[in-house]
Amino acid sequence: MIPDLTHIDTWLFDLDNTLYPVESGFMAQVEHRMTSFVMKVTDLPRDEAYGLQKKYFAEHGLTLAGLMRNHGVDPADFHALFHDLSLEALAQDPELLIALARLPGRRFIFTNADDLHAERVMKHLGLTHLFDQVFHIHSFGFLPKPDPQGFQLMIDAHGLDPATTAFFEDSERNLKPAFDLGMTTILVGPHAQASTAPFVHHRTHKLAPLLNHARLKESV
């Protein structure tokens, strides 16, 4: 089905594994370094550190949030882990760049990553000029998705109308608060089509084809 997005004038995108494919393997690099950091902080062996990492992610929406609350980790130290990661796994997608450019209205990034990570990835992918602003983890006071407070801060900061906002995410659970607020929700990634969540409006394996075929509001 061709999605009807003619009511949308604000486009909200997650960054990692959404504006580039999960198949790139880039986030596996991030996760490996994250586990090593948890090992250093806790003195746990890698398998136990990985388990704790996932536990904090499940409980707090972000591994960092659990590390801050339970181990006093400085978020600057945590984020510094990823600022020199190789970006070679990520490739620009000309089809996606064209698809994003045709979207009428404002475009934002809403990411649980920090500002420097988002800046590096967006620049490498050729996305920077296509977005009005990045709402990163510092912007919403370390209240990560899916915390509804983080969403409300995003709405308040940029004067968003949820009824005319579409939110694109690779994480199903992060779409629930957006749906509850009245946004149109789109799940992206290889497992999207298998989702049966009632709070997901549209599903697509790849982002560009959906955007290129969607019905959009006519530009004034």
Secondary structure, DSSP 4 states (H G I P E B T S, - for coil): ---EETT--EEEE--TTTSS-GGG-HHHHHHHHHHHHHHHHH---HHHHHHHHHHHHHHHSSHHHHHHHHH---HHHHHGGGTT---TT----HHHHHHHHT--SEEEEE-SS-HHHHHHHHHHHT-GGG-SEEE-TTTTTT--TT-HHHHHHHHHHHT--GGGEEEEES-GGGHHHHHHHT-EEEEESTTGGG---TT--EEESSHHHHHHHSEEPPP-
